[in-house]
């Protein structure tokens, strides 16, 4: 699992836009990975829209952004198109990245317990070191906080 101040282990993942993403592709650039529970749900839509609306600011801060959930690439493509996201979404159906970043937690919905993604964001610097993590994220104001941390790197 990842730890703040330590290098993030190498990974490869499938993303929208028919892309295969590798951590090494981002050497020399900061990277934001935000994990969210499910495409097309209210909180996840708002969070994605917030990253969309500040996307140019992240680019100006030499920072790439990716959203990650367990949804399929097909669902991701629909979500991305419907919301006009300028960044790609990573599909993690086997939970490889979810496990690496330890975001699968016991959750409750309508009195039922299940294992799901805890909304979390990770900021990796241009050398591949995890610089900051946000867990149990509340959507309101979160993207601005992440942007400020990216600008500070």
MIGU-516223 format. One record per residue: residue number from 0; y, z, x of N, C-alpha, C in turn. Coordinates in pm, whole numbers, plus 32768, in hexadecimal, padded with zeros to 4 digits. Each point is the difference from the previous one (the first is absolute). Layout:
BEGIN
NUM | Y | Z | X | Y | Z | X | Y | Z | X
...
***
This chain:
BEGIN
0 | 7F88 | 8000 | 8053 | 8078 | 8000 | 7FAD | 807E | 8000 | 8057
1 | 806A | 7FD1 | 7FC4 | 807E | 7FF5 | 804A | 8045 | 8088 | 800E
2 | 804F | 800B | 806B | 804E | 807A | 8017 | 808A | 7FD7 | 8033
3 | 8068 | 8044 | 7FCF | 8088 | 7FE5 | 802C | 8008 | 8016 | 8097
4 | 8041 | 7FA2 | 8045 | 8010 | 8009 | 8091 | 7F8E | 7FBF | 804E
5 | 7F9B | 7FCF | 7FBB | 7F8C | 7FC2 | 8041 | 7FF8 | 7F6B | 7FDA
6 | 7FC0 | 7FAF | 8055 | 7FEF | 7F72 | 7FDD | 7FA8 | 7FF2 | 7F83
7 | 8024 | 7FA1 | 7FAC | 7FAF | 7FE1 | 7F8B | 7F8D | 7FA7 | 802E
8 | 7F83 | 8022 | 7FDB | 7F90 | 7FAB | 8028 | 8011 | 7F71 | 7FCB
9 | 7FD0 | 7FA2 | 804B | 8008 | 7F73 | 7FD9 | 7FBA | 7FEA | 7F7A
10 | 8039 | 7FA9 | 7FAF | 7FC0 | 7FDE | 7F81 | 801E | 7F6F | 7FDD
11 | 7FAB | 7FC9 | 7FAB | 8012 | 7F7B | 7FC9 | 7FF0 | 800B | 7F69
12 | 8054 | 7FBA | 7FB5 | 7FF9 | 8008 | 7F6E | 8028 | 7F7C | 7FC1
13 | 7FD0 | 7FE9 | 7F86 | 8023 | 7F88 | 7FB3 | 807C | 801D | 7FAD
14 | 805C | 7FA0 | 7FFE | 807C | 8010 | 7FB4 | 801D | 7F84 | 7FAE
15 | 805F | 8010 | 7FA6 | 802E | 7F8F | 7FAF | 8036 | 7F93 | 805C
16 | 8013 | 7F8A | 7FC7 | 8030 | 7F91 | 8051 | 7F94 | 7FCD | 805D
17 | 7F82 | 8021 | 7FE0 | 7F8B | 7FD6 | 8050 | 800F | 802B | 8092
18 | 8032 | 8079 | 8013 | 8016 | 8033 | 8088 | 7F98 | 8067 | 8027
19 | 7FE2 | 7FFE | 8080 | 7FAB | 8065 | 803D | 805B | 8050 | 805D
20 | 8014 | 807F | 7FE1 | 8060 | 8054 | 8047 | 7FB8 | 8054 | 806A
21 | 8038 | 8003 | 8078 | 7FCE | 8057 | 806A | 8074 | 8054 | 8033
22 | 7FE5 | 807C | 8022 | 8069 | 8057 | 8034 | 8042 | 7FC1 | 807B
23 | 7FAF | 7FC2 | 8055 | 8035 | 7FC4 | 807C | 8065 | 7F90 | 7FE5
24 | 7FFC | 7FC4 | 7F88 | 8060 | 7F97 | 7FDD | 8090 | 8034 | 7FFF
25 | 8010 | 8085 | 7FF9 | 8084 | 803A | 7FED | 8035 | 8046 | 807C
26 | 7FC2 | 7FE7 | 8073 | 8033 | 803A | 807C | 8090 | 7FD0 | 8012
27 | 805A | 805B | 801D | 808D | 7FDC | 800F | 804F | 800B | 7F7F
28 | 7FBA | 8028 | 7F93 | 8040 | 8010 | 7F7D | 7FD1 | 8082 | 7FC3
29 | 8059 | 8042 | 7FB6 | 7FD6 | 8076 | 7FB4 | 7FB4 | 7FD0 | 7F84
30 | 7FAE | 8058 | 7FCB | 7FAD | 7FDB | 7F8E | 7FFC | 8071 | 7F9B
31 | 801E | 7FDF | 7F81 | 7FF2 | 805F | 7F92 | 7F86 | 7FD8 | 7FB0
32 | 7FA4 | 805E | 7FEF | 7F8C | 7FED | 7FA8 | 8010 | 8064 | 7F8F
33 | 800E | 7FCD | 7F87 | 8009 | 805D | 7F8F | 7F86 | 7FED | 7FA6
34 | 7FB9 | 806D | 7FEB | 7F89 | 8001 | 7FAC | 8028 | 802B | 7F74
35 | 7FCE | 7FB9 | 7F9E | 8020 | 8020 | 7F75 | 7F81 | 7FF2 | 7FAB
36 | 7FFA | 8048 | 7F8F | 7F84 | 8003 | 7FB1 | 7FD5 | 7F7D | 7FC1
37 | 805A | 7FB8 | 7FBA | 7FD0 | 7F8E | 7FB3 | 806F | 7F9E | 7FDD
38 | 7FE1 | 7F7E | 800E | 805D | 7F95 | 7FD9 | 8022 | 800C | 7F6B
39 | 8077 | 7FD3 | 7FDE | 802E | 7FF4 | 7F75 | 800D | 8085 | 7FB6
40 | 8008 | 8070 | 8047 | 8016 | 8081 | 7FBF | 8091 | 802A | 8018
41 | 8039 | 8055 | 7FAB | 8091 | 801B | 8007 | 8032 | 8033 | 8087
42 | 7FC5 | 8069 | 8036 | 8030 | 8037 | 807F | 7FEE | 7F9F | 8073
43 | 7F8F | 7FBB | 8001 | 7FE3 | 7FA2 | 806D | 805D | 7F86 | 7FF8
44 | 801F | 7FD6 | 7F87 | 805D | 7F90 | 7FED | 808B | 8028 | 8032
45 | 802E | 8076 | 7FD8 | 8085 | 802F | 802B | 8006 | 800C | 8097
46 | 7F97 | 8039 | 803D | 7FFE | 800F | 8092 | 8006 | 7F77 | 8044
47 | 7FB1 | 7FA2 | 7FD2 | 8003 | 7F79 | 8039 | 8087 | 7FBE | 7FF0
48 | 803D | 8012 | 7F8B | 8086 | 7FC8 | 7FE8 | 8067 | 803D | 805E
49 | 7FF3 | 8082 | 801B | 805D | 8042 | 805D | 7FF1 | 7FC6 | 808D
50 | 7F83 | 7FEB | 802D | 7FEC | 7FC0 | 8084 | 8034 | 7F70 | 7FFD
51 | 7FEA | 7FB9 | 7F91 | 8032 | 7F77 | 7FF2 | 8098 | 7FFE | 800D
52 | 8042 | 805A | 7FBA | 8091 | 7FFF | 7FFD | 803F | 8026 | 8086
53 | 7FB7 | 8046 | 8054 | 8034 | 8028 | 8086 | 7FBB | 7FB1 | 8070
54 | 7FB2 | 7F9B | 7FDB | 7FAF | 7FB8 | 8063 | 8053 | 7FC7 | 8073
55 | 8072 | 7FC2 | 7FE0 | 8054 | 7FC7 | 806A | 8030 | 806D | 805F
56 | 801C | 8077 | 7FCD | 8029 | 8070 | 8056 | 7F8F | 8028 | 805F
57 | 7F84 | 7FFB | 7FCE | 7F8E | 801D | 8058 | 7FF4 | 7F94 | 806C
58 | 800F | 7F81 | 7FDA | 7FFB | 7F95 | 8063 | 806E | 8013 | 8069
59 | 8077 | 8025 | 7FD2 | 806F | 8018 | 805D | 7FE2 | 8073 | 805F
60 | 7FA8 | 805C | 7FD6 | 7FD6 | 8071 | 8054 | 7F80 | 7FDF | 804F
61 | 7FE0 | 7F7D | 800C | 7F8B | 7FD3 | 804B | 7F7F | 8041 | 7FCB
62 | 7FF5 | 8004 | 7F7B | 7F90 | 8046 | 7FC1 | 7FBE | 7FA8 | 7F95
63 | 7F7D | 7FEC | 8010 | 7FB1 | 7FB8 | 7F9B | 7FCF | 8065 | 7F98
64 | 7FEA | 7FD1 | 7F86 | 7FD5 | 8056 | 7F91 | 7F83 | 7FC4 | 7FBF
65 | 7F9D | 8055 | 7FE5 | 7F89 | 7FD7 | 7FB5 | 7FDD | 806C | 7F9C
66 | 7FDF | 7FD6 | 7F86 | 7FC9 | 805B | 7F9D | 7F68 | 7FF6 | 8006
67 | 7FBC | 8070 | 7FE7 | 7F6D | 8003 | 8008 | 7FC8 | 804C | 7F88
68 | 7F9D | 7FC3 | 7FBF | 7FB2 | 8046 | 7F9A | 7F73 | 7FC8 | 8001
69 | 7FAC | 8036 | 7FA8 | 7F75 | 7FD2 | 7FF9 | 7FF0 | 7F87 | 7FA6
70 | 806E | 7FD0 | 7FC5 | 7FF9 | 7F8D | 7FA6 | 7FD5 | 7F82 | 804B
71 | 7FCB | 7F9F | 7FB4 | 7FD2 | 7F82 | 803A | 8077 | 7FAA | 802D
72 | 7FE4 | 7F9F | 8055 | 8069 | 7FA3 | 802A | 8038 | 7FB4 | 7F89
73 | 7FAB | 7FDD | 7F9F | 802E | 7FB6 | 7F8A | 8065 | 8054 | 7FB1
74 | 7FDF | 807F | 7FE9 | 805C | 8059 | 7FB9 | 8081 | 8013 | 8050
75 | 7FF2 | 800F | 8084 | 8075 | 800D | 8057 | 805A | 7F85 | 7FF6
76 | 7FC4 | 7F89 | 8003 | 8050 | 7F84 | 7FFA | 8050 | 7FFC | 7F7D
77 | 7FC2 | 8028 | 7F91 | 8045 | 8002 | 7F7F | 8072 | 8066 | 8001
78 | 7FE5 | 8077 | 8034 | 8063 | 806C | 8006 | 8076 | 7FD5 | 8057
79 | 7FE0 | 7FC8 | 8075 | 8067 | 7FD4 | 805E | 8058 | 7F93 | 7FC0
80 | 7FC3 | 7FA0 | 7FBE | 804B | 7F93 | 7FC2 | 8056 | 8033 | 7F8D
81 | 7FC7 | 8053 | 7FAC | 8048 | 8033 | 7F8B | 807B | 8052 | 8028
82 | 7FF4 | 804B | 8070 | 806D | 8057 | 802C | 8056 | 7FC2 | 806E
83 | 7FE1 | 7F84 | 8027 | 804B | 7FBB | 806A | 8006 | 8051 | 8081
84 | 7F8E | 8039 | 8027 | 7FFD | 804B | 807E | 8006 | 7F9E | 8075
85 | 805C | 8016 | 805F | 800A | 7FA8 | 8075 | 7F9D | 8026 | 806F
86 | 7FBA | 806D | 7FEF | 7F9E | 8030 | 8063 | 7F73 | 7FEF | 7FC7
87 | 7F9E | 8007 | 8058 | 7F75 | 7FEE | 7FD7 | 7FC3 | 8085 | 7FD5
88 | 7F97 | 7FF5 | 7FB0 | 7FB3 | 8074 | 7FD3 | 7F74 | 7FF7 | 803C
89 | 7FD2 | 806D | 8038 | 7F7B | 8006 | 803F | 7F9C | 8035 | 7F9A
90 | 7F90 | 7FBA | 7FF7 | 7F92 | 802A | 7FA9 | 7F9D | 8051 | 8052
91 | 7FE1 | 8079 | 7FD1 | 7FA5 | 805A | 8048 | 7F91 | 8032 | 7FA1
92 | 7FB0 | 7FA3 | 7FC9 | 7F9B | 8028 | 7F9D | 7F94 | 805B | 803A
93 | 7FE5 | 7FF4 | 8081 | 7F99 | 8053 | 8040 | 803A | 8083 | 8036
94 | 8082 | 8013 | 7FED | 8047 | 807B | 8028 | 8000 | 801A | 8096
95 | 7FF4 | 7F97 | 8050 | 8000 | 8013 | 8092 | 8086 | 8036 | 8030
96 | 806E | 7FC1 | 7FD5 | 8084 | 8032 | 8028 | 801F | 8083 | 7FBA
97 | 7FD6 | 800B | 7F82 | 8016 | 807D | 7FB6 | 7FC0 | 8076 | 8049
98 | 7F89 | 7FEB | 8036 | 7FBB | 806B | 8049 | 8043 | 801A | 8087
99 | 8026 | 7F95 | 8045 | 8043 | 800E | 8081 | 807F | 8054 | 7FF2
100 | 804B | 7FEA | 7F94 | 807D | 8047 | 7FEA | 7FEF | 807B | 7FA5
101 | 7F84 | 801C | 7FDA | 7FDD | 8077 | 7FB0 | 8056 | 800D | 7F82
102 | 7FFE | 7F97 | 7FAD | 8050 | 8003 | 7F86 | 7FAC | 800A | 7F80
103 | 7F7D | 8003 | 800C | 7FAB | 800F | 7F89 | 7FF2 | 8096 | 7FE4
104 | 8031 | 8027 | 7F8C | 8002 | 808E | 7FDB | 7FCC | 8012 | 7F72
105 | 7FD8 | 807A | 7FE1 | 7FD7 | 8022 | 7F79 | 807D | 8006 | 7FA8
106 | 7FFF | 7FB3 | 7F93 | 8072 | 7FFA | 7FA6 | 7FD2 | 8021 | 7F72
107 | 8060 | 801E | 7FAC | 7FE3 | 801C | 7F73 | 8056 | 7FA7 | 7FA8
108 | 7FC1 | 7FCB | 7F97 | 8049 | 7FB0 | 7F9F | 7FC3 | 801C | 7F78
109 | 8051 | 802D | 7FA2 | 7FD2 | 8021 | 7F7A | 7F88 | 8060 | 8003
110 | 8005 | 8061 | 805C | 7F98 | 8065 | 8008 | 7F83 | 7FD6 | 804B
111 | 7FF9 | 7F82 | 802A | 7F8B | 7FD2 | 804C | 8021 | 7FFA | 8094
112 | 7F9F | 8027 | 8053 | 8012 | 7FFA | 8091 | 7FC1 | 7F80 | 8036
113 | 803F | 7FC7 | 8063 | 7FCC | 7F88 | 8041 | 803B | 7FF7 | 808D
114 | 7FC1 | 7FAE | 8053 | 8032 | 7FE9 | 8087 | 805C | 7F85 | 7FFC
115 | 807C | 8012 | 802E | 805F | 7F92 | 7FFD | 8062 | 8009 | 8074
116 | 8053 | 7F9B | 800A | 8064 | 7FFA | 806C | 8074 | 805D | 7FE0
117 | 801D | 8059 | 805F | 8076 | 8055 | 7FF8 | 8074 | 7FAE | 803B
118 | 8069 | 7FEC | 7FB4 | 8072 | 7FAF | 802E | 8032 | 8035 | 8086
119 | 7FF8 | 7FAD | 8066 | 8020 | 802A | 808A | 803D | 7F8B | 804C
120 | 8058 | 801E | 805D | 8041 | 7F9A | 8052 | 7FF9 | 8028 | 8093
121 | 7FEC | 7F9B | 8056 | 7FF2 | 8018 | 8090 | 805C | 7FA1 | 804B
122 | 8045 | 8037 | 8064 | 805A | 7FB2 | 8055 | 7FC7 | 7FFD | 808D
123 | 7FE0 | 7F86 | 802B | 7FC5 | 7FEA | 8085 | 8068 | 7FBA | 8055
124 | 8013 | 802F | 807B | 8066 | 7FC3 | 8056 | 7FCD | 7F81 | 8044
125 | 8059 | 7FC0 | 804D | 7FDE | 7F7E | 803D | 7F94 | 8008 | 806B
126 | 7FDD | 807A | 8028 | 7F93 | 8013 | 8060 | 7F7C | 8024 | 7FBC
127 | 8002 | 8008 | 7F7A | 7F86 | 8021 | 7FB7 | 7FE8 | 8095 | 7FEE
128 | 8069 | 8050 | 8018 | 7FF6 | 8093 | 7FF2 | 802E | 8027 | 7F72
129 | 7FB3 | 8056 | 7FBE | 802A | 8032 | 7F7E | 8074 | 8061 | 8016
130 | 8075 | 7FDF | 7FCB | 8077 | 8052 | 8015 | 801D | 805E | 7F8D
131 | 7FDE | 7FD7 | 7F86 | 801C | 8056 | 7F8F | 7FA1 | 7FE0 | 7F8E
132 | 7FE3 | 8067 | 7FB0 | 7FAD | 7FEB | 7F89 | 803D | 804F | 7F8C
133 | 7FF3 | 7FC6 | 7F8C | 802B | 8040 | 7F85 | 7F86 | 8002 | 7FA4
134 | 7FD9 | 8075 | 7FD3 | 7F8D | 800D | 7FA6 | 802F | 803A | 7F7C
135 | 7FB2 | 7FEA | 7F98 | 8026 | 802D | 7F79 | 808D | 7FD0 | 7FDE
136 | 8018 | 7F82 | 801B | 8085 | 7FC4 | 7FF0 | 802E | 8001 | 7F6E
137 | 807C | 8026 | 7FED | 8047 | 7FEE | 7F81 | 8053 | 7F81 | 8013
138 | 7FF9 | 7FA4 | 7FA2 | 803C | 7F7B | 8011 | 8097 | 8005 | 8010
139 | 8046 | 804D | 7FAD | 8092 | 7FFF | 8001 | 8038 | 8029 | 8089
140 | 804F | 7FA7 | 803C | 8041 | 801C | 807F | 7FA8 | 7FEF | 807B
141 | 7F80 | 7FE7 | 7FEC | 7FA3 | 7FFB | 8071 | 801E | 7F8C | 805F
142 | 8017 | 7F89 | 7FCA | 8014 | 7F8B | 8055 | 8079 | 8012 | 805C
143 | 806A | 803D | 7FCD | 8077 | 8019 | 8053 | 7FDF | 805D | 8074
144 | 7FAC | 8063 | 7FE7 | 7FD7 | 805D | 8069 | 7FAE | 7FB8 | 806C
145 | 7FA6 | 7FA9 | 7FD5 | 7FAF | 7FB3 | 805F | 8058 | 7FA1 | 8051
146 | 8060 | 7FC1 | 7FBF | 805B | 7FA5 | 8045 | 8050 | 804A | 806A
147 | 8033 | 8074 | 7FDF | 804C | 804F | 8063 | 7FA8 | 8023 | 807A
148 | 7F83 | 8022 | 7FE9 | 7FA5 | 8020 | 806D | 7FE4 | 7F84 | 8055
149 | 7FF2 | 7F8C | 7FBF | 7FE8 | 7F83 | 8049 | 807B | 7FDB | 8055
150 | 8075 | 8014 | 7FC9 | 807B | 7FE2 | 804B | 800F | 805C | 8079
151 | 7FCB | 8078 | 7FF6 | 800D | 8062 | 806D | 7FA2 | 7FE2 | 8076
152 | 7F9E | 7FA9 | 7FEB | 7FA1 | 7FE2 | 806E | 8040 | 7FA2 | 8067
***
